[in-house]
Amino acid sequence: MRSLVGGSIGNLVEWYDWYVYAAFALYFAQSFFPQGDRTAQLLNAAAVFAVGFLMRPIGGWLLGWYADRAGRRAALTLSVLMMSVGSLMIAVTPSYADVGVAAPVLLVLARLLQGLSVGGEYAASATYLSELAGARRRGLIASFQYVTLIAGQLLALGVLLILQKMLTEAELDSWGWRIPFAIGALCAVVAMFLRRGILETDSFVAVSGEERRGSIRTLLGYRRELVFVLGLTMGGSLAFYTFTTYVQKFLVNTAGWTKASATQLATLTLVVFMLLQPVFGALSDRFGRRPQLIVFGVLGVLGTVPLMTALSGVQSFAQAFLLVMAALTVLSCYTSIGGVFKAELFPANVRALGVGLPYAIGVSLFGGTAEYVALKFKAVGHETWFYWYVTACLGVALLAAIAMPDTRAHSRIIES
């Protein structure tokens, strides 16, 4: 329990630091990108958000490799340290008005460092929680990765709501947006020290020194498994970022909502979404991972276009809540077991690398670019094309789910 809490708190802080960028983009975009209308500013901010994702495959590779050699605990501690540095950089970076083009350059550098960190964080934390749990409760325990991931996102939105009450919109636009990044840098330092006291997993300890020399060459021996992870990540990560981060801007920029109302809706739906994760994690322990992933794929393909179309014109808070929660409930079939089914596909000597690298590639290409692609379609007058783009990617995820084995029954963690 101590290790579960220690690892989870660090994961929460990591994802708070990552998502606070998306939560406050509406306020700081004009500080770094002063030219153009709101859509142009958000497009530039979304581009930097996507750039941060380019480092996630490198983070998944380097820290995944490090976790398979030096241990899960060591990789978790290193990743949160890098996140702290990145958040501090954003908190103190001057605006475009003060230093010109150096401002967006420093912002990009900070996001690259955070991308490196969070790419490794996913690999290490998914592996750590999956190995920490026994076979009968592995789905339930591993679901806490997304519980804390969503909690980090909620914390970012909570800070936003508090600052919206305490500061005027002008103050938030001017300097208030820096506060959450400073908070994140401080919390990451605390989490780093907490992680130094967690236990190493038995699966890692059981692997001898020579067997720990997992590499890309070794990982390529599991090509089918890599394809499964990449295909499911393609649809799962795109849907996740569409309905948890982009939906807030979508309601403001397309449906005409106020920033405060969109933030309140996002916060409420994320609370329920977070509570659903252990439920669906436990269901996967009883009925299997594969059936749950197939349900996610089928309902995602059938429901995305009508749901996004309805959201584009919704004005009722209650109706918007039901629409977003419908999407997030379906998404829970994937997110609750997103870490564990990946970990169960690979042996211990390449498990963190196998979890982290293909996931980071998929989330960088599709999840990280979700906002940019959506805003680009809107900018050229074809916003509805994004709905079909999400549907197509969910179709690929469905095919991967159908083709893969049920990892609950054929877990390689048991063989460790």
Helices and strands as residue ranges (DSSP letters): H 2-32, H 38-54, H 56-70, H 72-92, H 96-99, H 102-132, G 135-137, H 138-142, H 144-166, H 169-171, I 172-176, H 178-195, H 202-206, H 216-219, G 220-222, H 223-241, I 242-246, H 247-253, H 259-287, H 289-311, H 317-335, H 340-343, G 348-350, H 351-362, I 363-367, H 370-379, H 384-403
